[in-house]
Amino acid sequence: MSNVYESWLAGLRETVKEVEPEEASRAAAGGSAVLIDIREQDEIASGSPRGATRIARGFLEMKIPALAASLDLPIYVICAAGSRSLAATDSLQSMGYRNVRSVKGGYGAWVKQGLPVETPLMLSGEERIRYSRHLKIPEVGEAGQLKLAASKVLLVGAGGLGCPAAYYLAAAGVGTIGLIDDDVVDRSNLQRQILHTDARVGKKKVDSARETLLALNPGIKCLTFDTRLSVSNAESIFKQFDIVLDGTDNFQARYLINDACVKLGIPNVHGAVFQFEGYATVFSPERHNGPCYRCLYPEAPPPELAPSCAEAGVLGVLPGVVGLLQAVEAIKLIIGIGKPLVGRMLSYDALNAEFSEYEAKRSHECPVCAINRESIQLQEVAPVCAL
C-alpha cells in the first residue's frame, strides 16, 4: 500500500508546482497572494504561518470561491509535511485555478527555516459544540465567534430590557457582560424581567442576573456594578466596555448614558417601551456618523408628559421583543455585519403587530455630538420619569 501512496504522490509532483516556504512567505507578506493552511484544528492550535488563511482540508473546495474570486490569484497551500497540500493543490487546479502552488515540506519546513508564525485564537472543542449553529453561518463563522468572545458589552439596567438582552448576549458568547443596577428584585418585576425568579425576591438584581447568566453560559465573564449610574461613575465604568445597551426607563439616566457614550466614542444601543409600544435604535456619532439621543431629544419633557412604566404599565412580553432587538444590534456591531439601526428608529406596535421605521437625523446644532467630544462635560439631569 505504501508503494501505491508514494506512486500517487510522485504523479502529483509531475503536475503540481512546489515552492520553498520562503517564497510562499514572501509572496503572502507582500499582499499579492493568498497562503492557505489546510491542517486540522488540533494541528493549527500549536501554531500557523503568520497571515495564513486557515481552512481545513475537507472544506477547501467549498470555501475557496469566497476567498479567491479570480482564477488567476496566486495561491499557496501548506499542510504539515507537504503531502496533503499536493492533493489540495491538484484539486484547486482541477477547479480552474491557474496559479496554485504547494509549499514544499509544509509547516515543519516553515518552522525549521525560522519563518514567522502565530498562535491563532481558537475555539475549544466545547465552544465549537455550543456555538455550532453560529459557525455554520458564513457571516459569523469562527472569526465572528472569536470577536464575540473578545467583546465587552455593558447593560445599564437589569430590568425589562436588560434581562432579555443580557440573556441572549450570554447565550451568543459575548465574552464579558457588565450589569449596572442598584435595585433589588421585586415580585412585580417577574412579569417581564426573566433573569430573576420568585425565590430571589429581595436579592440584588445584579447578583440575581449574574447567577442566571453564568448558569446558562459559564464560559463568559459577568461584571456587576451594584450602584446607581451617576456623573461620578459613568465614565470610569463605560470605558471598560465596547458597547453600551441602554435599558433604563428614565430621562435622567438616558441623557447621562448618551453624553458618556458620545464622549468616549462608544455605540449606545437604545431601547424603550411603553404599554404596547416599543422602540429601538443605535446612537453612534463617532463610529457611524449617526445621531445621538440629544439630536432627537435635546431636552427632557416636563414630568406631566412623561409617566414611568410603573405608572402607565407595560405588556410583559414587549420588553422581550425590544431587548432582543437590542441584542441583535449589539451582535451586528461586534461582528461587523449587516446594516445597524444607525439613523433609523424602529417602532413596534404589539397590538397591531406592526413594525415601522423612522429616519433619525444627526443635528449639527446638537449640544453634545456637534462639539469636540473631549470637551463634553457630564451633567446631572433633573429626575423626570420617562415615556
Protein Blocks (a to p, Z undefined) as FASTA:
>chain_A
ZZmmmmmmmmmmmmpccddfklmmmmmmnopaccddfbdfklmmnoccehiacddfklmm
mmmmmmmmbfkbccddddfkopmmmmmmmmmmmnopabbccdehijmlmmmnopacdddd
dddfklmmmmmmmmmpmklommlmmmmmmpccddehjafklmmmmmmmmmnopabacddd
fbdcdfklmmmmmmbcfklgoiafklmmmmmmmmmmmmbccddddddddfklmmmmmmmp
mbdcdfbfbfklmmmmmmmmmmnopacdddddehjaccdddddfklnopacfklmmmbac
dfklmccfklnopafklmmmmmmmmmmmmmmmmnopajdfehiacdddfklopacddddd
ddfkbfklmpcfklpccddddddddZZ
